[in-house]
Amino acid sequence: MSTRLNRLVDEKTHAIKNLEVIFNSQFHFFAENPHFLIAILSEGLIDESTTIQNTMMKIMKMKMRILREIIERGKNNNEIISFVETDALLHIVLSSFRMQMFKWKMAHFQFNNIEEGNKIMCTTLKLIASK
């Protein structure tokens, strides 16, 4: 997963576009592997195993590192608003993504989450983009 996401990061690409590409990749990944989403959103499963907790924490930290770097670059290049702290922007973006994934899971994967997910993430990213 780290390799797949790191390959998508392009420092020459506008930060918002880079984030769109990463989230699109995530939506495609979960569309092909919805069983991973079931595990990720299963708090009972996470609570039962330290190994699973540690693995999930590593994945979360890796994704946050990648997104944080893009957001910081975007702030430095005046592509992303700078008056909100990076950690807050990261929280907002990841919360939107997680909520979308939760809605898809609760709908038993019965709608096109690639289309709907990209739409909500584009809206979220517009909110953090510099004008």
URRA-V936534 format. One record per run of one state. SS is the DSSP state (h for helix, s for strand, l for the rest). FROM is the first residue (numbers start at 1). TO is the last residue. If there is no record, write none. Layout:
# URRA-V936534
<<SS,FROM,TO> <SS,FROM,TO>>
This chain:
# URRA-V936534
<<l,1,1> <h,2,8> <l,9,14> <h,15,32> <l,33,33> <h,34,40> <l,41,42> <h,43,48> <l,49,49> <h,50,76> <l,77,79> <s,80,80> <l,81,85> <h,86,106> <l,107,112> <h,113,128> <s,129,129> <l,130,131>>
